[in-house]
């Protein structure tokens, strides 16, 4: 099957890319890591105005009623720009969850606010993501296992390899919904899909940075990009991200059509995009040398983000097990 983005989706990606390119996101990421959240909050409001947080929210709740494919288009650009904040939670998990729960008053209370950027959300889901991202600034914080959704109380902050990834321990409190397995499962799939798209976007950005560096860094009187070893590194990185991209869009399409293979396909996309982004990170570091990992050099922001996102919303082991289980069930 041949897949291609529509004109509207391509234009949306381009407009988001332009917005983020003009926002100096590396400076925002560093400010976020230091605890200065105002520049990041301003960017999140801009993204909400552009429709990102309301993409998969139904129009009856002031959203756009778009598809998981549109979600992927947006999150690739967010990953490419290394945007900080609880965007997977606000734009993917919570809309997918609240629209599937039987508690319509909760959806009516929160979905319009999430869609328009008036509120941020965060969540911890046992056992996939045991801590809540940026829970201290979230207006709605939930805790879920695979059957029950509860409100959550915030506890201690934990460190991450990605300094801009502010994680908090939370404890479960009042039950919001029980017998919510289907809603939680669907929400997890949307969150995993968005995380995979972030990883692909980060891989694309690191490849871009490394290619530009190889063109401009001169050694022995020649740009290092002319050396065969550097060409091989960059070619390997390009192949990795381009092989992961179809799995990502395939998973989004499966989720859009409620395919019975959607959970398996989403896990396959997460593994492929995680592996590809990590390979690009390694190749980027080899192309740059030690400068690539210094805190002052922008590449380091994507290197650490990829390392953190690899295990976010389920480790590779979890998703490979999920794929294997699904395949055995269809054998």
C-alpha positions in Angstrom: 0.0 0.0 0.0 1.3 3.4 -0.9 0.9 6.1 1.7 1.2 9.8 1.2 0.2 12.8 3.3 -2.6 14.9 2.1 -1.9 18.5 1.0 -3.5 19.8 4.2 -1.3 17.5 6.4 1.8 18.6 4.5 0.8 22.2 5.0 0.1 21.6 8.7 3.6 20.1 9.2 5.2 22.9 7.3 3.4 25.6 9.4 4.3 23.9 12.6 7.9 23.6 11.5 8.0 27.3 10.7 6.5 28.2 14.0 9.0 26.1 15.9 12.0 27.1 13.9 11.3 30.7 14.8 10.9 29.9 18.5 14.5 29.2 19.4 13.5 25.9 21.0 17.0 25.0 22.3 16.9 28.1 24.5 13.4 27.1 25.7 14.5 23.6 26.5 17.5 24.8 28.5 15.2 27.3 30.4 12.7 24.5 31.1 15.5 22.4 32.5 16.6 25.2 34.8 13.0 25.6 36.1 12.2 28.8 34.1 9.0 27.6 32.5 7.5 30.9 31.2 9.1 30.7 27.7 8.0 27.0 27.4 4.5 27.8 28.6 4.2 30.6 26.0 5.3 28.1 23.3 2.8 25.5 24.4 0.0 28.2 24.2 1.2 28.9 20.6 1.0 25.2 19.8 -2.5 25.0 21.2 -3.5 28.0 19.1 -2.1 26.1 16.1 -4.4 23.2 17.0 -1.9 20.7 18.3 -3.6 20.0 21.7 -7.0 19.7 20.1 -6.2 17.5 17.2 -7.9 14.3 18.3 -10.5 16.0 20.5 -14.0 15.8 19.0 -15.5 19.0 17.6 -18.2 18.9 20.2 -15.6 19.5 22.8 -13.9 22.4 20.8 -11.4 20.2 19.1 -10.5 19.5 15.5 -11.8 15.9 15.3 -8.6 14.9 13.4 -7.1 11.4 13.1 -4.1 9.7 14.6 -2.2 10.3 11.3 -2.6 14.1 12.0 -1.3 13.4 15.5 1.8 11.8 14.0 2.4 14.7 11.7 2.3 17.1 14.6 4.5 15.0 17.0 7.2 14.5 14.4 7.6 18.3 14.3 7.5 18.5 18.1 10.2 15.8 18.3 12.2 17.6 15.6 12.2 20.7 17.7 12.7 18.9 21.1 9.7 20.8 22.6 9.4 20.2 26.3 6.3 19.8 28.4 3.5 17.2 28.8 2.3 17.2 25.2 1.9 13.4 24.8 -0.3 13.4 27.9 -2.3 16.6 27.0 -2.8 16.0 23.3 -2.8 12.2 23.0 -3.5 10.2 26.1 -6.1 12.3 27.9 -8.2 13.1 24.9 -8.3 9.5 23.8 -9.1 8.4 27.4 -11.8 10.9 28.3 -13.7 10.5 25.1 -14.0 6.8 25.7 -15.0 6.8 29.4 -18.7 6.6 30.3 -18.2 9.7 32.5 -19.3 12.4 30.1 -19.3 15.1 32.7 -15.5 14.6 33.0 -15.0 14.9 29.3 -17.2 18.1 29.2 -15.2 19.6 32.0 -11.7 18.9 30.7 -11.6 18.3 27.0 -12.4 21.9 25.9 -9.8 23.2 28.2 -7.2 20.7 27.0 -8.1 21.3 23.4 -7.8 25.1 23.6 -4.6 25.2 25.7 -6.4 26.5 28.8 -5.2 23.5 30.7 -2.4 21.0 30.7 -2.7 17.4 31.7 -0.3 14.7 33.0 -0.7 11.0 33.9 1.2 8.0 35.1 0.1 4.6 33.8 1.3 1.5 35.7 3.5 -0.2 34.6 4.3 1.7 31.4 5.1 5.1 32.7 5.3 5.1 36.5 5.9 8.8 36.9 4.0 11.8 35.7 5.7 14.4 33.4 5.5 18.0 34.6 2.8 17.1 37.1 3.5 20.2 39.1 2.2 22.5 36.3 -0.6 20.2 35.1 -4.2 21.1 35.9 -5.4 17.5 35.6 -3.2 14.7 36.9 -4.5 11.1 36.7 -3.1 7.7 37.7 -4.2 4.7 35.7 -3.5 1.0 35.7 -4.9 -1.1 32.8 -8.4 -1.2 34.3 -8.9 1.7 36.7 -8.4 5.5 36.4 -7.9 7.6 39.6 -7.0 11.1 40.4 -3.5 11.6 41.6 -1.6 13.4 44.3 1.9 14.8 43.5 4.9 13.7 45.5 8.7 13.9 44.9 10.4 15.1 41.7 12.9 12.6 40.1 15.7 13.3 37.7 16.0 12.1 34.1 18.9 11.8 31.7 17.0 14.5 29.8 17.2 17.5 32.1 14.1 19.0 30.6 12.1 15.9 31.4 10.6 16.8 34.8 9.2 13.6 36.4 7.2 13.3 39.5 6.2 10.5 41.8 2.4 10.4 42.3 0.0 8.5 44.5 -3.5 7.4 43.5 -6.5 8.9 45.2 -10.2 9.0 44.3 -11.5 6.6 41.6 -12.5 8.4 38.5 -13.5 5.4 36.5 -13.4 1.6 37.0 -13.9 -1.1 34.4 -12.0 1.2 32.0 -9.8 -1.3 30.3 -10.8 -0.4 26.8 -10.5 3.3 27.3 -7.1 3.0 28.9 -5.8 0.6 26.2 -6.9 3.0 23.5 -5.3 6.0 25.3 -2.1 4.1 25.8 -1.9 3.3 22.1 -2.3 7.0 21.2 0.4 8.0 23.7 2.8 5.3 22.4 2.1 6.5 18.8 2.8 10.1 19.7 6.0 9.1 21.6 7.2 7.1 18.6 6.6 10.1 16.3 8.6 12.3 18.7 11.5 9.8 18.4 11.3 9.8 14.6 11.3 13.6 14.6 14.3 13.7 16.9 16.2 11.3 14.7 15.5 13.4 11.6 16.8 16.5 13.4 20.0 14.8 14.6 20.6 13.6 11.0 20.1 17.2 9.7 22.5 18.6 12.3 25.1 16.0 11.6 24.8 16.4 7.8 25.3 20.2 8.1 28.3 19.6 10.4 29.9 17.2 8.0 29.5 19.7 5.2 31.2 22.5 7.2 33.7 20.8 9.4 37.1 20.8 7.6 39.9 18.4 8.4 43.0 17.7 6.4 41.9 20.5 4.0 38.5 18.8 3.1 35.0 18.8 4.6 34.7 15.7 6.7 31.6 14.8 4.8 33.8 13.8 1.8 35.4 11.0 3.8 33.9 7.6 3.2 33.5 6.7 6.8 31.4 9.7 7.5 29.3 9.1 4.4 28.6 5.5 5.7 27.6 6.8 9.2 25.1 9.3 7.7 23.8 6.8 5.2 23.2 4.3 8.0 21.3 6.9 9.9 19.2 7.9 6.9 18.2 4.3 6.2 17.2 3.8 9.8 14.8 6.7 9.9 13.3 6.0 6.5 12.7 2.4 7.3 10.9 3.4 10.6 8.7 6.0 8.9 6.3 3.6 7.1 5.8 1.6 10.3 4.9 4.8 12.1 2.3 5.9 9.5 1.1 2.3 9.2 0.4 2.3 12.9 -1.4 5.6 12.7 -3.6 4.4 9.9 -4.4 1.2 11.8 -5.4 3.2 14.8 -7.5 5.5 12.6 -9.5 2.6 11.3 -9.8 0.7 14.6 -7.9 -2.2 13.0 -7.6 -5.3 15.2 -3.8 -5.2 14.7 -3.5 -1.6 15.9 -2.0 -2.3 19.3 0.6 -4.6 17.7 1.3 -2.0 14.9 1.8 0.8 17.4 4.2 -1.3 19.4 6.2 -2.1 16.2 6.3 1.6 15.4 7.6 2.5 18.9 10.4 -0.2 18.7 11.4 0.8 15.1 11.4 4.6 15.8 13.2 4.1 19.1 15.9 1.9 17.6 16.2 4.3 14.6 16.6 7.4 16.8 19.1 5.7 19.0 21.2 4.6 16.0 21.1 8.2 14.6 22.2 9.5 18.0 25.2 7.2 18.0 26.1 8.1 14.4 25.7 11.8 15.2 28.0 11.5 18.1 30.6 9.7 16.0 30.4 12.4 13.3 30.7 15.2 15.8 33.1 13.7 18.3 33.1 14.7 21.9 31.7 18.2 21.2 28.4 16.6 20.3 27.7 15.6 24.0 28.7 18.9 25.6 25.8 20.8 27.2 26.6 23.9 25.3 26.1 22.2 21.9 22.5 21.9 20.8 22.9 18.3 19.6 23.1 17.2 23.2 19.5 18.2 23.8 18.3 15.6 21.2 20.8 12.9 22.4 19.5 13.0 25.9 15.8 13.3 24.8 16.1 10.2 22.7 17.7 8.2 25.5 14.8 9.2 27.8 12.0 8.6 25.2 13.2 5.1 24.4 11.8 3.8 27.6 8.9 6.3 27.9 5.5 4.7 27.4 6.9 1.2 27.5 10.4 -0.2 27.1 11.5 -1.9 23.9 11.3 -5.2 25.7 7.6 -4.5 26.7 6.7 -3.7 23.1 8.6 -6.6 21.6 6.7 -8.9 23.9 3.5 -7.3 22.9 4.3 -7.8 19.3 5.3 -11.4 19.8 2.1 -12.2 21.8 -0.1 -10.6 19.1 1.7 -12.6 16.4 1.3 -15.9 18.3 -2.4 -15.2 18.6 -2.8 -15.0 14.9 -0.6 -17.9 14.0 
